């Protein structure tokens, strides 16, 4: 859940082809941001093109895949929200991804908010290391033997080998933006 005192803005307009800020975070000590470009025809939202920029840090963050299919349209209390899942992973080089919405006939007049939810994936499934890089987001290392350390799973993280409760994250995994139409 986001804090409604802090939000950004998105402009949905057929004529606006800018890459607009969507989400920013820091994982593996790397500061990165995701920008969105919205393809709109006759006020219908057809596609969301996503661009990821790494700004500072040793480990590059990238999209887990180029075609993202996870999204949801909510209508709680007449507030219409488009929720986009951003699957990201360390040591990935995929900086562009897209979400095809063309078959869903989503009018930009039906979207009041856009929510971006980051889903961080492990560097390597079921492993604590990727080569010589320790997965410090999913594992805690407090000594010589990393195999005896617990896994860490927080909201906004995905690990198929861990089920159960997630601990609250110190790092924000959700961004909420108000939509303006021109």
C-alpha positions as MATLAB code, in Angstrom:
seq = 'XXXXXXXXXXXXXXXXXXXXXXXXXXXXXXXXXXXXXXXXXXXXXXXXXXXXXXXXXXXXXXXXXXXXXXXXXXXXXXXXXXXXXXXXXXXXXXXXXXXXXXXXXXXXXXXXXXXXXXXXXXXXXXXXXXXXXXXXXXXXXXXXXXXXXXXXXXXXXXXXXXXXXXXXXXXXXXXXXXXXXX';
ca = [
       0.000    0.000    0.000;
       1.336    3.402   -0.904;
       1.207    6.583    1.107;
      -1.274    8.882   -0.648;
       0.641   11.963    0.512;
       3.408   11.056   -1.937;
       2.485   10.510   -5.560;
       3.511   11.420   -9.061;
       1.648   12.286  -12.231;
       1.208   10.622  -15.594;
      -0.251   12.339  -18.635;
      -2.268   10.066  -20.921;
      -2.628   11.719  -24.293;
      -2.430   10.360  -27.845;
       0.015   13.165  -28.677;
       2.374   12.683  -25.724;
       5.185   10.291  -26.674;
       7.532   11.216  -23.833;
       9.042    8.602  -21.567;
       7.391    9.502  -18.254;
       8.716    8.598  -14.819;
       6.959    5.538  -13.369;
       9.057    4.029  -10.561;
      12.459    4.214   -8.860;
      14.216    2.015   -6.321;
      17.534    0.699   -5.110;
      18.435   -2.982   -5.113;
      21.889   -4.552   -4.781;
      23.155   -1.033   -4.062;
      22.075    0.158   -7.524;
      19.778    3.132   -7.969;
      17.512    2.673  -10.998;
      14.315    4.092  -12.467;
      11.605    2.867  -14.837;
       9.982    5.181  -17.380;
       6.824    4.527  -19.410;
       5.738    5.587  -22.863;
       2.030    5.090  -23.583;
       0.766    4.191  -27.063;
      -2.773    5.559  -27.413;
      -5.073    5.528  -30.458;
      -8.549    7.108  -30.385;
      -8.286    7.365  -26.575;
      -7.652    3.604  -26.276;
      -4.526    2.516  -24.412;
      -2.844   -0.035  -26.698;
       0.595   -0.549  -25.240;
       2.911    0.532  -22.439;
       6.587    0.633  -23.381;
       8.890    0.475  -20.367;
      12.470    1.726  -20.169;
      14.830    1.011  -17.273;
      17.834    3.204  -16.473;
      20.576    2.278  -14.009;
      22.050    5.398  -12.425;
      24.544    4.334   -9.796;
      25.785    1.032   -8.448;
      27.863   -1.996   -9.325;
      25.150   -4.465  -10.363;
      22.962   -3.624  -13.341;
      19.244   -4.168  -12.915;
      17.145   -5.153  -15.928;
      13.717   -6.510  -16.797;
      13.398  -10.260  -16.303;
      11.647  -10.512  -19.668;
      10.825   -8.212  -22.562;
       7.114   -9.068  -22.797;
       5.247   -8.428  -19.568;
       1.743   -9.825  -19.217;
       0.992   -8.936  -15.581;
      -1.438   -6.100  -15.077;
      -4.768   -5.558  -13.409;
      -7.555   -3.009  -13.611;
      -9.203   -2.280  -10.272;
     -12.404   -0.386   -9.675;
     -12.619    0.037   -5.888;
     -15.082    2.734   -4.886;
     -15.234    4.037   -8.481;
     -11.495    4.834   -8.406;
     -10.134    3.105  -11.481;
      -6.559    1.934  -11.173;
      -4.293    0.251  -13.706;
      -1.724   -1.863  -11.824;
       1.449   -2.805  -13.697;
       3.874   -5.456  -12.443;
       7.545   -4.665  -13.141;
       9.560   -7.915  -13.053;
      13.212   -6.925  -12.492;
      16.373   -8.883  -11.764;
      19.984   -8.094  -10.989;
      22.661   -8.949  -13.585;
      20.114   -8.583  -16.408;
      20.686   -6.427  -19.485;
      17.092   -6.132  -20.755;
      16.408   -2.393  -20.534;
      13.198   -2.286  -22.590;
       9.963   -4.188  -22.044;
       6.394   -3.741  -23.163;
       2.884   -4.542  -22.023;
       0.400   -5.173  -24.836;
      -3.067   -3.958  -23.846;
      -4.552   -3.781  -27.361;
      -7.058   -6.600  -26.864;
      -8.540   -5.107  -23.671;
     -10.133   -1.920  -25.046;
      -8.994    0.275  -22.122;
     -10.111    3.852  -22.589;
      -7.778    6.437  -21.078;
     -10.946    8.032  -19.659;
     -11.401    4.906  -17.503;
      -8.013    5.165  -15.777;
      -7.627    7.488  -12.781;
      -4.450    6.008  -11.241;
      -1.518    3.939  -12.396;
       0.242    1.768   -9.869;
       3.653    0.277  -10.602;
       4.608   -2.725   -8.476;
       8.185   -3.920   -8.635;
       8.714   -7.673   -8.415;
      12.373   -8.472   -7.763;
      13.595  -11.919   -8.821;
      16.631  -13.751   -7.432;
      19.929  -13.492   -9.321;
      19.870  -17.266   -9.801;
      16.949  -19.491   -8.836;
      17.618  -21.551   -5.678;
      21.199  -20.261   -5.377;
      22.871  -17.750   -3.068;
      25.576  -16.868   -5.600;
      25.655  -15.968   -9.273;
      29.265  -16.694  -10.094;
      31.131  -14.698   -7.466;
      28.216  -12.319   -6.739;
      26.354  -12.983   -3.467;
      22.577  -12.402   -3.671;
      22.354   -9.905   -0.818;
      18.713   -9.012   -1.481;
      17.419  -12.536   -0.825;
      20.011  -13.864    1.618;
      21.732  -12.635    4.728;
      25.428  -13.277    5.155;
      26.763  -12.988    8.670;
      29.943  -14.989    8.645;
      32.041  -17.471    6.770;
      29.407  -20.047    5.721;
      26.567  -18.479    3.689;
      24.798  -21.873    3.490;
      23.830  -21.550    7.161;
      22.183  -18.160    6.773;
      18.428  -17.579    6.422;
      16.641  -16.475    3.287;
      15.142  -12.987    3.259;
      11.862  -12.420    1.461;
      10.077   -9.071    1.520;
       7.076   -7.586   -0.212;
       7.868   -6.937   -3.852;
      10.208   -9.947   -4.123;
       9.670  -13.314   -5.816;
      11.312  -16.603   -4.940;
       9.564  -19.782   -6.048;
      11.333  -21.824   -3.358;
      10.027  -19.741   -0.451;
       6.408  -19.745    0.633;
       4.814  -18.181    3.650;
       4.946  -14.795    5.236;
       7.027  -11.975    3.836;
       8.690   -9.457    6.070;
       8.048   -5.767    5.570;
      10.464   -4.146    3.158;
      12.627   -1.144    3.945;
      12.750   -0.502    0.206;
       9.623    0.784   -1.510;
       8.280   -1.634   -4.103;
       5.209    0.326   -5.235;
       4.688    3.659   -6.947;
       1.299    5.329   -7.330;
       0.694    7.966   -9.980;
      -2.313   10.165  -10.657;
      -3.496   10.259  -14.280;
      -4.176   13.478  -16.162;
      -5.668   13.518  -19.643;
      -5.001   16.225  -22.216;
];
